[in-house]
Amino acid sequence: MKEIPKIAIVGTGNVAFHLTHFFIEEGIIPSVFGRNKPTLLAFEKELNVPTNQELSALTLDTLVLLCVSDQAIPEIIDRVPNGVRIAYTSGSTDLRSLPKDRVLGVFYPLQTFSKGVELDAREIPFFIESNDAEFEKELLTLARIISNIVHKASSMDRYHLHLAAVMSNNFVNHLFHLSEKYLQEHQLSFDYLKPLIRETIRKAGFISPSLIQTGPAIRNDHEIIAKHLASLSGSEKEVYAVLTRSIQNTKEKNQDEL
Ligand SMILES: NC(=O)c1ccc[n+]([C@@H]2O[C@H](COP(=O)([O-])OP(=O)(O)OC[C@H]3O[C@@H](n4cnc5c(N)ncnc54)[C@H](OP(=O)(O)O)[C@@H]3O)[C@@H](O)[C@H]2O)c1
């Protein structure tokens, strides 16, 4: 097997923190680059890794994993010395939109990362792409060191996966947030919903969600829907109405297909 290259993580946010931790667990100590000195010091203290603020210090024998906000990717690629191999972790950034004269790749983990919330890297799907065949192989090898689920994916497939992930995670989590807020307003604990939330997620693991929708919208229970809408206001009311319509439209579509 080829020797593992030196790894540098650029960025000090959620993904940077977890990737650094995953590599450390496999005995690989990355160096971490960032612009924020206090956060770098926290990385040094918590994860015991070397840190650096100067991207110009990156050397050709280093593989860079760019874990920065999507808008910052082109600017940072520009500041990394020419010839250094760079892979970014963004779901929706198209490789073809970035400079063609650089060796670039994608190291996209399809998971939600929050600092301080532990994750098992082995269960995270990684999607890999590169504009250079050798670099792509290197990224596949690297991903397989930390995860059991590693695939190649085009920018378009990765984009579709990311968009679906936004609906499945970001939107669903937002609905949990709205539910928590609504219950708090009525002096009730969000804990009462947790068995229901666990069961919803468990069922999605083995049955198509299209087959197990329940509730007033799918039953076309107009009276209950009207009552619920009257109890809500502002964006919560809009969200309830939009999702109710969406569920009902799906039902109509399914019936049309029968
Ligand atoms: N979080 C997730 O669940 C998740 C999952 C899969 C993929 N991703 C992708 O992974 C990447 C990082 O996401 P994240 O959640 O880790 O973001 P994050 O927690 O918001 O961290 C973003 C990092 O980018 C740095 N940054 C932003 N603009 C910069 C600039 N102009 N120059 C230098 N550094 C800059 C920030 O530095 P400062 O702290 O100094 O501002 C911070 O270290 C994104 O492409 C995201 O789409 C995220």
Ligand as a Chemical Component Dictionary entry (heavy atoms), coordinates in Angstrom:
data_LIG
# 
_chem_comp.id                   LIG 
_chem_comp.type                 NON-POLYMER 
_chem_comp.pdbx_formal_charge   0 
_chem_comp.three_letter_code    LIG 
# 
loop_
_chem_comp_atom.comp_id 
_chem_comp_atom.atom_id 
_chem_comp_atom.alt_atom_id 
_chem_comp_atom.type_symbol 
_chem_comp_atom.charge 
_chem_comp_atom.model_Cartn_x 
_chem_comp_atom.model_Cartn_y 
_chem_comp_atom.model_Cartn_z 
_chem_comp_atom.pdbx_ordinal 
LIG N1  N1  N 0  -21.538 20.939 9.034  1  
LIG C1  C1  C 0  -21.939 19.921 8.303  2  
LIG O1  O1  O 0  -22.764 19.166 8.791  3  
LIG C2  C2  C 0  -21.348 19.642 6.935  4  
LIG C3  C3  C 0  -21.540 18.364 6.393  5  
LIG C4  C4  C 0  -20.933 18.041 5.174  6  
LIG C5  C5  C 0  -20.194 19.011 4.502  7  
LIG N2  N2  N 1  -20.056 20.267 5.038  8  
LIG C6  C6  C 0  -19.231 21.244 4.289  9  
LIG O2  O2  O 0  -17.978 21.372 4.956  10 
LIG C7  C7  C 0  -17.518 22.739 4.834  11 
LIG C8  C8  C 0  -17.300 23.326 6.218  12 
LIG O3  O3  O 0  -18.512 23.301 6.918  13 
LIG P1  P1  P 0  -18.574 23.530 8.517  14 
LIG O4  O4  O 0  -19.916 23.109 8.954  15 
LIG O5  O5  O -1 -17.377 22.962 9.147  16 
LIG O6  O6  O 0  -18.523 25.109 8.571  17 
LIG P2  P2  P 0  -18.227 26.046 9.854  18 
LIG O7  O7  O 0  -18.355 25.253 11.110 19 
LIG O8  O8  O 0  -19.063 27.250 9.654  20 
LIG O9  O9  O 0  -16.695 26.425 9.658  21 
LIG C9  C9  C 0  -16.295 27.159 8.534  22 
LIG C10 C10 C 0  -14.805 27.400 8.604  23 
LIG O10 O10 O 0  -14.443 28.160 7.434  24 
LIG C11 C11 C 0  -13.619 29.241 7.838  25 
LIG N3  N3  N 0  -13.767 30.343 6.875  26 
LIG C12 C12 C 0  -14.909 30.882 6.406  27 
LIG N4  N4  N 0  -14.633 31.870 5.530  28 
LIG C13 C13 C 0  -13.277 31.948 5.459  29 
LIG C14 C14 C 0  -12.371 32.765 4.736  30 
LIG N5  N5  N 0  -12.809 33.709 3.888  31 
LIG N6  N6  N 0  -11.031 32.557 4.929  32 
LIG C15 C15 C 0  -10.592 31.618 5.800  33 
LIG N7  N7  N 0  -11.398 30.798 6.509  34 
LIG C16 C16 C 0  -12.716 30.970 6.342  35 
LIG C17 C17 C 0  -14.146 29.631 9.208  36 
LIG O11 O11 O 0  -13.190 30.380 9.875  37 
LIG P3  P3  P 0  -13.590 31.362 11.101 38 
LIG O12 O12 O 0  -14.031 30.455 12.217 39 
LIG O13 O13 O 0  -12.330 32.085 11.369 40 
LIG O14 O14 O 0  -14.718 32.217 10.576 41 
LIG C18 C18 C 0  -14.358 28.230 9.827  42 
LIG O15 O15 O 0  -13.147 27.702 10.311 43 
LIG C19 C19 C 0  -18.555 23.470 3.999  44 
LIG O16 O16 O 0  -18.155 23.409 2.653  45 
LIG C20 C20 C 0  -19.810 22.639 4.204  46 
LIG O17 O17 O 0  -20.710 22.740 3.120  47 
LIG C21 C21 C 0  -20.606 20.603 6.242  48 
# 
loop_
_chem_comp_bond.comp_id 
_chem_comp_bond.atom_id_1 
_chem_comp_bond.atom_id_2 
_chem_comp_bond.value_order 
_chem_comp_bond.pdbx_ordinal 
LIG N1  C1  SING 1  
LIG C1  O1  DOUB 2  
LIG C1  C2  SING 3  
LIG C2  C3  SING 4  
LIG C2  C21 DOUB 5  
LIG C3  C4  DOUB 6  
LIG C4  C5  SING 7  
LIG C5  N2  DOUB 8  
LIG N2  C6  SING 9  
LIG N2  C21 SING 10 
LIG C6  O2  SING 11 
LIG C6  C20 SING 12 
LIG O2  C7  SING 13 
LIG C7  C8  SING 14 
LIG C7  C19 SING 15 
LIG C8  O3  SING 16 
LIG O3  P1  SING 17 
LIG P1  O4  DOUB 18 
LIG P1  O5  SING 19 
LIG P1  O6  SING 20 
LIG O6  P2  SING 21 
LIG P2  O7  DOUB 22 
LIG P2  O8  SING 23 
LIG P2  O9  SING 24 
LIG O9  C9  SING 25 
LIG C9  C10 SING 26 
LIG C10 O10 SING 27 
LIG C10 C18 SING 28 
LIG O10 C11 SING 29 
LIG C11 N3  SING 30 
LIG C11 C17 SING 31 
LIG N3  C12 SING 32 
LIG N3  C16 SING 33 
LIG C12 N4  DOUB 34 
LIG N4  C13 SING 35 
LIG C13 C14 SING 36 
LIG C13 C16 DOUB 37 
LIG C14 N5  SING 38 
LIG C14 N6  DOUB 39 
LIG N6  C15 SING 40 
LIG C15 N7  DOUB 41 
LIG N7  C16 SING 42 
LIG C17 O11 SING 43 
LIG C17 C18 SING 44 
LIG O11 P3  SING 45 
LIG P3  O12 DOUB 46 
LIG P3  O13 SING 47 
LIG P3  O14 SING 48 
LIG C18 O15 SING 49 
LIG C19 O16 SING 50 
LIG C19 C20 SING 51 
LIG C20 O17 SING 52 
# 
